[in-house]
Amino acid sequence: MAKTVFRNATIMTMNDNNDVIFGDVLVDGNRIAGIGPDLGAEADRVIEARGKVLLPGFVQTHIHLCQTLFRGRADDLALIDWLRKRIWPLEAAHSEESVYYSALLGLGELIRSGTTTILDMETVHHTESAFHAIRESGIRAISGKVMMDHGTEVPLPLQEDTDRSLRESVDLLEKWNGAANGRIQYAFCPRFVVSCTERLLTEVRDLSAQYGVRVHTHASENREEIALVEAERGMRNVVYLDHIGLARPNLILAHSIWLDEEEKRIIRERGVKVTHCPGSNLKLASGIAEVPDLMERGIPVGLGADGAPCNNNLDMFQEMRLTAFIQKVRHGPTVMDARTVLRMATMGGAEVLGLANEIGSIEPGKLADLQLLDLEDFHTFPSYDADLFSRVVYAATRGDVDTVMIDGEIVMSGKRVITIDREETLKGADRSLKALLARIG
């Protein structure tokens, strides 16, 4: 197996002590084999990293690749109108080609900005097209088809029969879970309680336990959503999910903005995970999640950009800044310091996904998911006696990402993604969107 060394790097390990060291990182196959001085003699390939910063790749815990094609087409709306008036009609018009190019477009952006692992939720149909794009891109992903067998004002193509939704999900799981040398995993993705019957949710509970996979859904993102759930199910989101036995350690809840004390207790006691999406939450005016409180309770919280139509980019650097800044306004300048936020973007995301033993830090034995930053520029200087965590979280941008390695393979070099044909993807995205809009009429 080929060996690669990153030589003379400033290494932000993100280990338990957040150690920052200078030296080499040796990658053997798809795993980190060693950290220390003068490891280049053992390598087949040397990447000179002097003056650069080596970080674990970012872990984004809530993404919708199927929505990247809709960037700029659903601005300035609240969540339920955003879904019913724009996103659901657009998703209903998707084809195999449009899902494929939507996914490729998002994957190129994610890799370009240092993200190496995602938790993704697709749409009702053509999910396999997204899996093909994920496999080609080289990214590490947990993904699944969205499940929707209930709700009002849902376009006909998104209205699923319960049995068919479950059958198609299991078929995809059995084909794709563990694909690409384990780089691709499956998750059941019921959209949210508003879109799902109780039977579907309880079947997902049992199937996820049977197959040992995660459940990825939205919860408590918006007050109107919570009112709809209370009116129909007689209780709040998280209380209902606990009532039907879905609140378990394999459950990952996107957003979780409007939680009461009982729901926070349930999340902590049941080992449920939370993913925070500040850019999306601000743009949709959904609210500001109580992240410091959740973390003080010991609840794992990761970061995600959500989808391009409710954020307009998939950039973890922006999400880190927003995560820190919006809490400082509420709780004071010492809350959500740079170290805390960078851990959320790396090890925090790995913990949410149940992958903390494999990714999220630079340590021997872990998978080689790495990003190399070039901070030698106007906006990141002075470097003399500077706090490196501050430079990365508060000053760096996605344009500073030079090289990305995933599973031991170089997927971006010299600021150019090499696993995705940029020109062909951009042309395909425009072509497939034009055809999609024609189908809507």
C-alpha positions as CSV (number, residue, x, y, z in Angstrom):
1,M,0.0,0.0,0.0
2,A,1.2,3.5,-0.9
3,K,2.6,5.7,1.9
4,T,2.3,9.5,1.9
5,V,3.9,11.9,4.2
6,F,2.9,15.5,4.9
7,R,6.4,17.0,5.7
8,N,7.2,19.9,8.0
9,A,3.6,20.8,8.8
10,T,2.1,22.7,11.8
11,I,-0.3,19.9,13.0
12,M,-3.5,20.8,14.8
13,T,-4.2,17.3,16.1
14,M,-7.6,18.0,17.7
15,N,-6.8,15.2,20.1
16,D,-8.0,15.3,23.7
17,N,-5.5,18.0,24.6
18,N,-5.9,20.0,21.3
19,D,-2.1,19.6,20.9
20,V,-0.4,21.6,18.1
21,I,2.9,20.2,17.1
22,F,5.4,20.7,14.2
23,G,6.5,17.7,12.2
24,D,5.5,15.0,9.7
25,V,2.3,12.9,9.4
26,L,2.8,9.6,7.7
27,V,-0.2,8.0,6.0
28,D,-0.1,4.3,5.2
29,G,-2.9,3.2,2.9
30,N,-6.0,4.9,4.3
31,R,-4.8,5.4,7.9
32,I,-2.5,7.6,9.8
33,A,0.6,5.6,10.6
34,G,2.7,8.0,12.5
35,I,3.3,11.6,13.7
36,G,6.8,12.9,14.4
37,P,10.0,14.2,12.9
38,D,11.7,13.0,9.7
39,L,9.1,10.4,8.5
40,G,9.7,11.2,4.8
41,A,12.2,8.4,4.2
42,E,9.3,5.9,4.7
43,A,7.0,7.5,2.1
44,D,6.3,6.9,-1.6
45,R,5.0,10.4,-1.9
46,V,6.0,13.6,0.0
47,I,3.7,16.6,0.3
48,E,5.8,19.6,1.5
49,A,3.7,21.4,4.1
50,R,6.2,23.9,5.6
51,G,4.4,27.1,6.4
52,K,1.0,25.3,6.2
53,V,-1.4,24.0,8.8
54,L,-2.6,20.4,8.7
55,L,-6.1,19.8,10.2
56,P,-8.5,17.0,10.4
57,G,-11.1,17.3,7.6
58,F,-14.3,19.0,8.6
59,V,-17.3,16.8,9.6
60,Q,-20.7,18.3,8.5
61,T,-23.6,16.7,10.3
62,H,-26.5,18.0,8.2
63,I,-26.5,18.5,4.4
64,H,-29.0,18.2,1.6
65,L,-27.0,17.4,-1.6
66,C,-30.2,17.1,-3.6
67,Q,-31.0,20.8,-3.0
68,T,-27.7,22.3,-4.2
69,L,-29.3,22.9,-7.6
70,F,-31.9,25.1,-6.0
71,R,-29.4,27.7,-4.7
72,G,-31.0,31.1,-4.9
73,R,-34.5,29.8,-5.8
74,A,-36.1,29.9,-2.3
75,D,-34.8,33.0,-0.6
76,D,-36.6,35.1,2.1
77,L,-39.2,32.6,3.3
78,A,-40.0,31.0,6.6
79,L,-39.6,27.2,6.9
80,I,-43.1,25.8,6.1
81,D,-43.6,28.2,3.2
82,W,-40.1,27.6,2.0
83,L,-40.9,23.9,1.9
84,R,-44.4,24.0,0.5
85,K,-44.0,26.8,-2.0
86,R,-40.5,26.2,-3.3
87,I,-38.5,23.2,-2.1
88,W,-41.1,20.4,-2.3
89,P,-42.2,21.4,-5.9
90,L,-38.6,21.6,-7.0
91,E,-37.7,18.2,-5.4
92,A,-40.8,16.7,-7.0
93,A,-39.5,17.6,-10.4
94,H,-36.0,16.0,-9.9
95,S,-34.7,13.4,-12.4
96,E,-31.8,11.0,-12.1
97,E,-29.7,13.5,-14.0
98,S,-30.6,16.5,-11.9
99,V,-30.1,14.7,-8.6
100,Y,-26.7,13.5,-9.8
101,Y,-25.5,17.0,-10.8
102,S,-27.0,18.6,-7.7
103,A,-25.0,16.2,-5.6
104,L,-21.8,16.7,-7.6
105,L,-22.1,20.5,-7.4
106,G,-22.5,20.3,-3.6
107,L,-19.7,17.7,-3.2
108,G,-17.3,19.9,-5.2
109,E,-18.1,22.8,-2.9
110,L,-17.8,20.8,0.2
111,I,-14.4,19.3,-0.7
112,R,-13.1,22.7,-1.9
113,S,-13.8,24.1,1.6
114,G,-12.2,21.3,3.6
115,T,-15.1,19.1,4.4
116,T,-14.3,15.4,4.3
117,T,-17.4,13.8,5.9
118,I,-21.1,14.6,5.6
119,L,-24.4,13.4,7.0
120,D,-26.7,13.9,4.0
121,M,-30.5,13.6,3.4
122,E,-31.7,13.2,-0.1
123,T,-35.1,13.5,-1.6
124,V,-37.9,10.9,-2.2
125,H,-36.7,9.6,-5.6
126,H,-33.4,9.0,-7.5
127,T,-31.3,8.7,-4.3
128,E,-29.0,6.2,-6.1
129,S,-27.9,9.0,-8.4
130,A,-26.6,10.9,-5.4
131,F,-24.8,7.7,-4.1
132,H,-23.0,7.4,-7.5
133,A,-21.9,11.1,-7.2
134,I,-20.7,10.5,-3.6
135,R,-18.7,7.4,-4.6
136,E,-17.0,9.3,-7.5
137,S,-16.2,12.3,-5.4
138,G,-14.2,10.4,-2.8
139,I,-16.0,12.0,0.1
140,R,-17.0,10.1,3.3
141,A,-20.8,10.2,3.6
142,I,-23.7,8.8,5.6
143,S,-26.8,9.3,3.4
144,G,-30.3,8.1,2.7
145,K,-33.5,8.7,0.8
146,V,-35.9,11.0,2.5
147,M,-39.2,9.4,3.7
148,M,-42.5,11.2,3.3
149,D,-45.8,9.3,3.6
150,H,-47.9,12.0,5.3
151,G,-48.7,15.7,5.2
152,T,-50.7,18.4,3.5
153,E,-49.7,20.5,0.5
154,V,-47.2,17.9,-0.6
155,P,-46.7,17.5,-4.4
156,L,-48.0,14.2,-5.7
157,P,-44.6,12.8,-6.7
158,L,-43.4,13.2,-3.1
159,Q,-46.4,11.5,-1.6
160,E,-45.2,8.0,-0.7
161,D,-46.9,4.8,0.2
162,T,-45.6,3.6,3.6
163,D,-44.6,0.1,2.5
164,R,-42.9,1.3,-0.7
165,S,-41.0,4.0,1.3
166,L,-39.7,1.4,3.7
167,R,-38.9,-1.2,1.0
168,E,-37.0,1.3,-1.2
169,S,-35.0,2.5,1.9
170,V,-34.0,-1.0,2.8
171,D,-33.1,-1.9,-0.8
172,L,-30.8,1.2,-0.9
173,L,-29.3,0.3,2.5
174,E,-28.6,-3.3,1.5
175,K,-26.9,-2.1,-1.7
176,W,-24.9,0.9,-0.5
177,N,-24.2,0.6,3.3
178,G,-20.5,-0.1,3.5
179,A,-19.8,0.7,-0.1
180,A,-16.5,2.3,-1.3
181,N,-14.4,0.5,1.3
182,G,-16.8,1.5,4.0
183,R,-16.6,5.2,3.0
184,I,-20.4,5.2,2.3
185,Q,-22.9,4.4,5.0
186,Y,-26.7,4.4,5.0
187,A,-29.1,6.3,7.4
188,F,-32.9,6.2,7.5
189,C,-34.1,9.7,6.8
190,P,-37.8,10.4,7.8
191,R,-38.1,14.0,6.9
192,F,-39.8,15.2,10.1
193,V,-42.8,14.2,12.1
194,V,-45.0,16.5,10.0
195,S,-44.2,14.3,6.9
196,C,-44.4,10.9,8.5
197,T,-47.0,8.5,9.8
198,E,-46.5,6.9,13.2
199,R,-46.3,3.5,11.5
200,L,-43.4,4.7,9.3
201,L,-41.5,6.1,12.2
202,T,-41.9,3.0,14.4
203,E,-40.9,0.8,11.4
204,V,-37.8,3.0,11.0
205,R,-37.1,2.6,14.7
206,D,-37.1,-1.2,14.4
207,L,-35.2,-1.4,11.0
208,S,-32.5,0.9,12.2
209,A,-31.9,-1.3,15.2
210,Q,-32.0,-4.4,13.0
211,Y,-29.4,-3.1,10.6
212,G,-27.4,-1.1,13.1
213,V,-27.6,2.3,11.3
214,R,-28.5,5.8,12.2
215,V,-31.7,7.8,11.9
216,H,-31.4,11.3,10.6
217,T,-34.4,13.7,10.8
218,H,-35.4,17.3,11.5
219,A,-37.0,18.3,14.8
220,S,-38.0,21.6,16.5
221,E,-36.6,23.8,13.8
222,N,-39.6,26.2,13.7
223,R,-42.4,27.2,16.0
224,E,-45.0,26.5,13.3
225,E,-43.7,23.0,12.8
226,I,-43.9,22.4,16.5
227,A,-47.5,23.6,16.6
228,L,-48.4,21.3,13.7
229,V,-46.9,18.3,15.6
230,E,-48.7,19.2,18.8
231,A,-52.0,19.6,17.0
232,E,-51.8,16.2,15.4
233,R,-49.8,14.0,17.8
234,G,-50.8,15.7,21.0
235,M,-47.2,16.4,22.2
236,R,-44.0,18.2,21.3
237,N,-41.6,16.8,18.8
238,V,-38.9,15.2,21.0
239,V,-41.5,14.0,23.5
240,Y,-43.4,12.3,20.7
241,L,-40.2,10.7,19.3
242,D,-39.5,9.4,22.8
243,H,-43.1,8.2,23.2
244,I,-42.8,6.0,20.1
245,G,-39.3,4.7,21.1
246,L,-37.3,6.5,18.5
247,A,-35.3,8.6,20.9
248,R,-32.2,6.4,21.0
249,P,-28.4,6.9,20.7
250,N,-28.6,6.3,16.9
251,L,-31.0,9.3,16.4
252,I,-29.6,12.5,15.0
253,L,-31.8,15.6,15.2
254,A,-31.1,18.5,12.8
255,H,-31.7,22.0,14.3
256,S,-33.4,21.4,17.7
257,I,-33.9,25.2,18.2
258,W,-37.1,25.3,20.2
259,L,-36.6,22.7,23.0
260,D,-38.2,22.8,26.4
261,E,-36.7,21.4,29.6
262,E,-38.4,18.0,29.2
263,E,-37.1,17.6,25.7
264,K,-33.5,18.6,26.7
265,R,-33.7,16.0,29.4
266,I,-34.9,13.3,27.0
267,I,-32.1,14.1,24.5
268,R,-29.5,13.8,27.2
269,E,-30.8,10.7,28.9
270,R,-31.5,8.8,25.7
271,G,-28.2,9.7,24.1
272,V,-29.7,11.5,21.2
273,K,-27.4,13.7,19.1
274,V,-28.0,17.2,17.7
275,T,-26.7,19.1,14.7
276,H,-26.6,22.9,14.7
277,C,-27.0,24.8,11.4
278,P,-26.7,28.5,12.3
279,G,-26.6,29.9,8.7
280,S,-29.8,28.1,7.7
281,N,-31.5,29.0,11.0
282,L,-30.7,32.7,10.6
283,K,-31.7,32.9,6.9
284,L,-35.0,31.2,7.5
285,A,-35.5,33.2,10.7
286,S,-36.1,30.0,12.5
287,G,-34.3,31.0,15.7
288,I,-31.0,30.5,17.5
289,A,-30.4,27.1,19.1
290,E,-29.3,27.0,22.7
291,V,-26.0,25.4,21.9
292,P,-24.0,26.4,25.0
293,D,-26.8,25.0,27.2
294,L,-27.0,21.7,25.3
295,M,-23.2,21.2,25.4
296,E,-23.1,22.0,29.2
297,R,-25.6,19.1,29.6
298,G,-23.2,16.8,27.8
299,I,-25.3,16.5,24.6
300,P,-23.1,16.0,21.5
301,V,-23.6,18.8,19.0
302,G,-22.1,18.9,15.5
303,L,-22.2,21.6,12.8
304,G,-23.8,21.6,9.3
305,A,-24.5,24.0,6.5
306,D,-27.9,22.4,5.7
307,G,-28.9,22.9,2.1
308,A,-27.9,25.6,-0.4
309,P,-31.4,27.1,-0.8
310,C,-31.6,28.0,2.9
311,N,-28.0,29.0,3.4
312,N,-26.6,29.6,-0.2
313,N,-23.3,27.9,0.5
314,L,-22.0,24.8,2.2
315,D,-18.9,26.4,3.8
316,M,-17.9,25.2,7.3
317,F,-15.7,28.3,7.8
318,Q,-18.8,30.5,7.7
319,E,-20.7,28.1,10.0
320,M,-17.9,28.2,12.6
321,R,-17.9,32.0,12.7
322,L,-21.7,32.2,13.0
323,T,-21.7,29.5,15.7
324,A,-19.4,31.6,17.8
325,F,-20.8,35.1,17.0
326,I,-24.5,34.5,17.6
327,Q,-24.0,33.0,21.0
328,K,-21.6,35.8,22.1
329,V,-24.4,38.3,21.5
330,R,-26.6,36.4,23.8
331,H,-24.2,35.1,26.5
332,G,-21.1,37.3,26.3
333,P,-17.8,37.3,24.5
334,T,-16.2,34.4,26.4
335,V,-18.8,31.9,25.2
336,M,-18.1,29.6,22.2
337,D,-14.3,30.3,22.0
338,A,-12.4,29.3,18.9
339,R,-11.2,26.0,20.4
340,T,-14.7,24.9,21.3
341,V,-16.0,25.8,17.8
342,L,-13.2,24.1,15.9
343,R,-13.8,20.9,18.0
344,M,-17.4,21.0,17.0
345,A,-16.4,21.1,13.3
346,T,-14.1,18.1,13.7
347,M,-14.3,15.8,16.7
348,G,-17.7,17.1,17.7
349,G,-19.1,16.0,14.3
350,A,-17.3,12.7,14.6
351,E,-19.0,12.1,17.9
352,V,-22.4,12.9,16.6
353,L,-21.9,10.4,13.8
354,G,-20.6,7.7,16.0
355,L,-17.2,7.9,14.3
356,A,-15.0,9.4,16.9
357,N,-12.7,6.4,17.0
358,E,-12.1,6.7,13.2
359,I,-12.1,10.4,12.2
360,G,-12.1,13.9,13.7
361,S,-8.5,14.1,14.9
362,I,-5.0,13.5,13.7
363,E,-3.8,10.5,15.7
364,P,-2.1,7.2,14.7
365,G,-4.6,4.5,13.7
366,K,-7.3,6.9,12.6
367,L,-8.5,7.2,9.0
368,A,-6.6,9.7,6.9
369,D,-9.2,12.4,6.4
370,L,-7.0,15.6,6.3
371,Q,-7.0,19.2,5.0
372,L,-3.9,21.4,4.5
373,L,-4.4,25.1,5.0
374,D,-2.2,27.8,3.5
375,L,-2.5,30.8,6.0
376,E,0.3,32.8,4.4
377,D,-1.9,35.7,3.3
378,F,-3.0,39.2,4.2
379,H,-6.2,38.2,6.0
380,T,-4.6,35.7,8.2
381,F,-1.5,37.7,9.3
382,P,0.2,38.6,11.5
383,S,1.3,35.1,12.4
384,Y,3.9,36.1,15.1
385,D,2.8,34.9,18.5
386,A,-0.8,34.4,17.1
387,D,-3.4,32.0,18.4
388,L,-3.7,29.4,15.7
389,F,-7.2,28.4,16.7
390,S,-8.3,32.0,16.3
391,R,-6.7,32.3,12.9
392,V,-8.5,29.3,11.6
393,V,-11.9,30.0,13.1
394,Y,-12.1,33.8,12.9
395,A,-9.8,34.7,10.0
396,A,-9.4,31.8,7.6
397,T,-11.7,31.2,4.6
398,R,-12.4,28.2,2.3
399,G,-10.0,29.9,-0.2
400,D,-7.2,28.9,2.2
401,V,-7.7,25.2,1.8
402,D,-4.9,23.9,-0.4
403,T,-5.0,20.1,-0.2
404,V,-7.6,17.6,0.9
405,M,-7.1,13.9,1.6
406,I,-10.0,11.5,2.3
407,D,-9.5,7.8,3.2
408,G,-5.8,8.2,2.2
409,E,-6.6,9.5,-1.3
410,I,-5.8,13.0,-2.5
411,V,-9.1,14.5,-3.7
412,M,-7.9,18.1,-4.0
413,S,-4.4,19.4,-4.7
414,G,-3.2,22.9,-5.2
415,K,-6.7,24.3,-4.6
416,R,-8.1,22.1,-7.4
417,V,-10.6,19.3,-6.8
418,I,-9.3,16.4,-8.9
419,T,-12.1,13.8,-8.4
420,I,-14.8,16.0,-9.9
421,D,-14.7,17.6,-13.4
422,R,-15.5,21.2,-12.6
423,E,-16.4,22.4,-16.1
424,E,-18.6,19.4,-16.9
425,T,-20.3,19.6,-13.5
426,L,-21.1,23.3,-13.9
427,K,-22.5,22.7,-17.4
428,G,-24.4,19.7,-16.2
429,A,-25.9,21.6,-13.3
430,D,-27.3,24.4,-15.5
431,R,-28.5,21.9,-18.2
432,S,-30.3,19.7,-15.7
433,L,-31.8,22.7,-13.8
434,K,-33.2,24.1,-17.1
435,A,-34.9,20.7,-17.8
436,L,-36.2,20.5,-14.2
437,L,-37.8,23.9,-14.4
438,A,-39.4,23.0,-17.7
439,R,-41.0,20.0,-16.1
440,I,-42.5,22.3,-13.5
441,G,-43.7,24.6,-16.2
